């Protein structure tokens, strides 16, 4: 929403002549309201869209075959089925969706890795899923069945995370031992069609959904199909379950065992663990940025309160997010108090406001005075929190 407002205020009205923006997405209300006066819309049923899709499919199939020219499997297959025939079949099954073609073409490349005869190629084309829903269902069913130990938990991380996770973070949260790293390599390869790794190096490369419809499909409760044994469809994921899964892993990462022991948390352990490792450990960086949000989604507001009024956590958050980012995180908490437990909601909210005010004062302070302000206000905050704890 902030980005959309920025476009409306600055870019859309002040673009130089000849400069155009290409935006694709759902016709959501805020997008329509902001962009309608500037937009040239093309709908899925538009003949121009369908013609573009035909060309894209033909190009994609041609590209697969050109890359594999010279292999006997490709020559045998293409001798019987022309590129145009293959493209026409995929077009009929795509139901007008570009994303369907992108997923299917990636799968076609995998077909030729083995000793594929033309008959196998033809059979594979005929058995392609019908439409995007069937495509996703078969893709994720195969992914889970091929990665029995970690596949489902990997998808829980993908649908529940607040930002794309690094390769190192996923490996950490899945708790994959050194002796099973080969399974993680296979998982990455089989996830590449829908959650490819973008970037270089395990601390920088992130798993990102190939298309925004993927997470929507995985979490769509309306398609919670049950099989013949009345079991829940394994490809359907509950956001609450995903939130609990990630929250539990992050709490353990920073030393919180459960809600009951949070107030007896070993602060020295947090301090040593985070201060020594934050800059090198992407999982801890993610925890500092997003643990409060995950806690609130699991109705663990008291744990959020503890963290957001903990001076060690405050210091580490400043290192990771900077002052502006930390002020914004408190502003979001102050938008409503529903995340706090009812009996003491008012008093706890006062403490969060006090922390927010401290940060805003710090932002207005000159650099050479910052430490004095910090010492003074930290003393006030400590006294206030002690008073709340005593009551």
N, C-alpha and C positions, 0 to 999 in steps of 0.2 A: 504493500500500500504506500509506503514512504517513497519507493522508487517511482511508482505511478504518479504521485503528486509532484515529484521532481521533474518528470517528463512534462507534465501539464504546465508547470510554472515556467520552465526554462527552455527545454529542448523543442517542444512542438511548435512554439510560437516564434522561435528565433533561429530555426534551421537555415543555413545558407542556401541560396538557390541551387537546385540540382542535387541536394543531399536528401536522401530518403531513408526511412527506417522500415525494416521488414519484421513484422511481429506475427507469430503464429500461436494460437491457443484457443481455449474454450471461450464461448461468447458470454462471459460472466458479467454481472451487472456493472461492477465498477470499471471494468475494461470498456464496455460499451459506452458508458457515460462519458469516460475520459477521451476515448479515441474515435468515436463515431464521426465527429466533424472533420476528422483528418484521414479517415480510413477508406480504403478500397477493399471491400470484403469479398472473400471467395468462400462459399460454403461447400460442404462435402458433396452435395448433390449437383454442384455447378459442373457443366460440361468441361470447362477449362481445367478444373481440378482433376476430373476423371481422365482427361487426356494427358495431363502431367503425370498421373499415376501410371498410366500405360507406358509412357516413355521411360519412367524411372524403373519399372519392372523389367522392361526389355533391356535397358542399359545394365541393370544389376545382373541379370542372367548372362548376358553377353560377357560381362566382366569376369564372372566366375569361370566361364568356359575359356576365355582368353588366358587367364592365369594358369589354367590347368592343361593348356594345349600341349600335345605331345604324349600325354599319358594314354595308355590303351583304353582305360576305363572311360575317359572323356570322349575319345573318338568313337568307341562303340556306342555310347549313349547317344551322342549327337547324330550318329548315322541313322538312328531310328526315330528320334524325336528332335524336331528342329527347335531352334531357340525361340522362334515365334510361337510354336505350340506350347512350349514350357511357360512362356510369358503369359499366354492367354489363359492357361490353367491357373496360374498363380493369381492373375487378375480376378478371375471368377471367385476364387476362394478368399481374396483380400477384403471383400465387402467395402471397398472404397477407402481403406486405411493404409497410409504410407508406413506406419510403424509395423504393421503385419509383414509387409514385404521385407523390411530391414531385418526383422527377426528370422524370417524364413530363409532369406538369402545366406545369412550367417550359418544356418544349419546345413544348407546345401554344400557349402565349402567343406564341412566336416564329412559329408558323404564320401567324398573322393579320397579321403585319407586311407581308406581300406581298398581292397580289391573289388571295386564295384563294377558289375556288368551292366549292359544297357537295360536288361530286364529289371535289375534291381533299381536302377535310376528311374525307370518308368513307374515301377511300383511305389517308390518313395514319393514321386510327384503326386500320384493318385491318392496317397494316404496323408498328404499334407492336411493340417487342421483347417476346418471351415470357419473363417472369421477370426477376429482378434481374441474373443473370449476363449474359444477352443484352442487357439494358438498358445495363449498364456497358460491355460490349464495343463496342456500336454507338456509344455516347457518346464513348468515348476514341479509338476508331478515327477517328471524324469529327473530333475535336479535333486529333489528330496530323496528319491529312491536310489540315486547314484551316490549320495553323500549321507548315509544313514546316521553316522555319528555326529555330524556337525551341520548338516544342511538346513534343518528346520531352525536351529538356534541362530544360524547365520541370517536367515530371513527375518527372524524376530529383531535382530539388530538393525537390519536394513529398514524395516517399517517403523521402528520405534525411535531411531536416532534423531537428534535435533539438527545435525549437520552431517554431511558425508564423512564417514569414518575412514581413518587411515588404515593401511594394511596392517601396520603394527598394532593398532588399537583393536582391530577385529581379532587378530591372533591372540592378543592379551585377554580380551573379554570372553573369548571362546575357550580359554585355558587349554590350548593345544600343547601337549608336551613335546619335547624335542624329538622323541622317538616316533612321533606321528606327523611330523612336518610334511611328509610326502602326501598325506591326506589333504592338508591345507593347499598344497600345490594343485592337486586335482580339483578341489573345490573352486579355487580361483579360475581355473580353466573352464569348468562347466558353468560358472556364473557369468562368464565374459559377455554372453549375448544380452543379458538383462541388467547385470550390475558390473559393468566393466571397470577395471582399475584405470584411473586417469592420473598421470603424473609419473615421476621416476623416484625410486627408493621407497622402502617400506614405511618410512616416517613422513613421506610427502605424498605418495600415491594414495588416492582415495577411491573407495567404491562408490560410484554414482549411478543412479538409475538411468538406464538408457533412454527412458521416456517417462514423463510425469504420470502417465496412465498406469504404469506398472504398480506403484505403491497403492494407488486408488483401487486397482483390481484386487490386490492381495488382501486389502482390508475392507472390501465391500461385503457387509453383512447380508445383503440381499441374495448373494449367491452361495450361501452356506449350505451347499448340496450335501446330502448324505448318501452313502453308497448302499449296496444291497444288504449290508450287515448293520445299517443304520448308524454307522460311525461318521463323525464330522469329516468333511472334506479336508484333507491334509494341507491343501494349498490355500485355505482360508485362515487369515490371521486376525486375532483380536488385539486392538490397540492397547487395551488395558493390560493384557498379558505381556505384550512387548514392553510396555512401560515398566512393569514390575521386574521383568527380566534384566533390563539395562540398569534400573535403579539398584537392584540387589548387587550387581557386579560392581557398580561405581562406589556404593557404600563400603563394600569390602576393600576396594582399592585405597580408600582414604582412611581406613581404620575403624569404620562404624560397623559393628556387628549386627545390631538390631535397634529397634526404636527404644526398647527399655534401657539399653546401656548408653544411649547417646549422650546423656548429661554426665556420664562418667568417662567420656571419651578421653583417651590419653593425648592431650594436646601436644606434648612434646613429640609424640610419634608423628602426628600430623605435620608438625613444624619441620622435623628432620626429613621425613619422607618427601614432602612437597618441595621444600626449599632446595634440597639437593638434586631432585630429579625433574622438577617441572619443566625446565627448559629442554630437556632431552626426551621426556616421556610424553608422547602425544595423548595417551590415555588420561594422564593426570591433567593435562591442559584441557581436555574435553570435560573432565569432571569438574574442574574449577568453573568453567563457563556454563555448564548446563545441569549440574547435579540439582540445584534448587528447583529448576523447572521440572525435572523428572520426579523429584520428591513430591511436588505439589500435585502432579498428575496421578500420583498413587495415594493421595490424601494423607501425606506425611508432613503436614505443614509445621508441626512442632520441630521436626528435624531441620526443616528449612530455616525456621526462626533461630535455632541454635547456631547454624552455620553463618547466617547473615548478621548475627550479633557477636560473632567470635572474632577477636582482633587478629588472631593468627590467620584465619581464613580471609579476613579483609585484606591483610597485607599481601597474601599470595594472589588474591584476585586482582589487586592493583598491578602486580607484576605481569599477570597473564593478559588482562583486558585493558589495562590503562585506566586512568581516572574517568574519562568520558564514558567508557564502556561500563564501568562499575556503577556510575551514577544512573545510567540507563537501566541497568538490571534492578536497582532499587526502585526506580520510577515505575517499572512494570509491576512490582510487588505492591506498590501503593495504590494501584488502580482499583483494587477491591480487597476486602479482607476475608473472603470466603475460604482462602487456603489455610487460615488459622483455626485452631480448635475453638469452639463456641464459648466455653465458660470464661476463658481469659483473653478473648480476642481483642478487646479494647486496649488493655494494658500492653499486650505484646506488640500491637500495631504502633503504639507510641514509641517503643524502642526502635522499631524499624524506621520510623520517621526521623528519630534522633540520629541514626546512622546516616540516613540520606542527607540530612541537614549538615552533618559533619563533612561529608564528601563535597557538598556544594560550597561550603566555606573554604575547604581546602583548594578547590578549583579557582577561587577568587584571590588566593593568597600568592604573594610574590614567592619566587623560588627560594630566595635566601631566608624567608620567614616560615617556610613550609614546615620544617621540623619543629619549630616552637609552637605553631598552631596545632600540629599533630599531637605533641605532648600534652598541651593544655586540654584539647577537646577529648583526647583519649582518656584523660583523668576523669572528665565529666561523664563520659560514656560508661566507664567502668563503675563509677559510683551509681549511676542510674540503673545499670544492669544488675548490680548487687542488690539494690533496693527491690527490684522486681523479683529476683530470685528468692529474697527473704520473705516477700509477701506470698 
